[in-house]
Every structure is written in C-alpha cells, then in structure tokens.
Amino acid sequence: MAERKKLLEIKNLKQYFNEGKPNEVRAVDNVSFDIFQGEVMGLVGESGCGKSTTGRTIIRLYDATGGEVLYDGKNVHGKKSKTELKSFNRKMQMIFQDPYASLNPRLKIADIIAEGIDIHGLAKTKEDRMKRVYQLLETVGLNKEHANRYPHEFSGGQRQRIGIARALAVEPEFIIADEPISALDVSIQAQVVNLMKKLQKEIGLTYLFIAHDLSMVKYISDRIGVMYFGKMVELAPADELYKNPLHPYTQSLLSAIPSPDPISERTRKRKTYDPASHNYDKNEVIEFREVTPGHFVLCSEKEFQEYQAKSK
C-alpha cells in the first residue's frame, strides 16, 4: 500500500483555560494524532471531554496553550502574514454544531454562501458569483430558488446543508465538522452524513468529524479517536475499535449504544467507567502506546503488556 500523505499533524496539543489559576481547566491536555489526506477521522467522547475545543484550536478559533498543529508541514499557530492567513483559512473550513446560530439571520442565503467567495476574490463578476452559489446549492441538495430566502425560512437539516455549502464555497481541502448532526432530527441526520460522505468521494475532502453518537461516527469514519477529560485515551481504525475496544472508557462508551433489536436491548449490560480502576502508581509512566499496528491506547507499561496479550 502506498504511503499515505499526512495532511495534519497534531503534536502534544494543549488548550488550558484560566491557566495557572485555581479554576484552571485543562480542556485539551497533551493530545497527539495525525490525519491523512482523504480520510475521515472521527473524534468521540461525552460532552465536555474537549473534542470540540480540539477542533476549534486546530482551526485557530482558540490560540493553543502548547504543542503544535502542522498543516501540510507548516505550523498553524505560528505568526502569519495576512496572505498566509488567507491561504490557510481557505484550505481549512468548519461546519458548526448549531445550524440555527451559525447563519446570520439578516443575510440572504446567497450572501451567506458567497461570503468566502467575496473574501478570497474567487468570482470575477456578479454573474460568476451567483453561478457559483447556484452550483453549491445544487451540490448540497437544495435548489437555486433558495438563494434569495433568509435562514428562518429553512428547516434545521436545510440550514445545515447551507452551512456545508458555505464551507465548500472556498474549495477547502480539510473540513472540521463539529457535531454537525447533533441538533438535527434522526431522520435528517443520515441525509446530512450521506451528503458529507458523497462530497468526500467526489471532491476528495478530508474531515475531522466530531460527535458523541458512536454509531454515526462508525458509519462515516476511517479511524476513531476517543477522548476523556481532555486526553486521547484510544485511537484505532473504526472497525478495530468496535471489535476490540481496549481502554475501559471506550468499552463503557460502546456498551451504551442502544441496540435496535428489543431482545438483545433487554439483556444489554452497561459498563461504568471508574478512572480509579487503573490504580496507577505515582512513578508509573502513563503514555499513548501502540498495542497493535495503528491501535493506540493511553496506558501504563503493565496495562500495555495486558492489552498486547489480549490482542494476540
């Protein structure tokens, strides 16, 4: 298999709020992972675990407290000229969680979608601008009549499609989707995820897909990272993570997925994760270790040996 190109490298990323104060919050604490070109990397964990903060720090909505984010080998958080910033902002876009709050209610849909086109000077004439807007609306399954309407005239699913069209307007390579379906009805969620999958295949997009719905993440992702209290506790290919979850927190998350079969649902046993169960010694080194090729777990040396034995 040909060596895949690393599009994004996150090295020991830290994002602390109120740093050094008694109420310091370590939202992202020493997180490292890579995202390869053309893949969907899923990031899961319960609310407040730091997954959205990770996404927002990668795209510079927050300044990182420490660590590095390298995009195509260049440091995202270093000092940048206006031209460099513009070029970076064009390559990386974000789809936000709330399709109601992320669109300006005073702007028509055409102007919302064309904002990036205007900033980056991608359309030479007004006709060209509108042609691009119509194409984008069609790409996300809406029609050109929608261009002259306002956000309040659309349903949640349609608004999220408009958010996707806005992200696609500048022809990005990488999109961070921050819980893009959690505010939508279940029936609409699948449509939006299918649209994202389709676009990934057609345009060759790379995604960081942040969510807490594990079944949806498995459906769309190539690899999945699991976060707990600001730390990445496990990272593996999607199928491997579901078949062979090693970290007790991942096992607990997976045990919480409801089953569509009422009989197996009745007998389903939930696992509760207790961080104290690790029983770590003060001197033990807890680090991210590769148990089997591509399957990483945050563990001590002793746990590492146990996991390896289990995975044989």
Beta strands, then each sheet from edge to edge (+ up, - down):
strand 1: 6-17
strand 2: 25-36
strand 3: 40-44
strand 4: 66-71
strand 5: 74-75
strand 6: 92-95
strand 7: 174-178
strand 8: 206-210
strand 9: 223-228
strand 10: 231-237
strand 11: 287-292
strand 12: 295-299
sheet 1: 2+ 1- 4+ 5-
sheet 2: 6+ 7+ 8+ 3+ 9+ 10- 12+ 11-
end
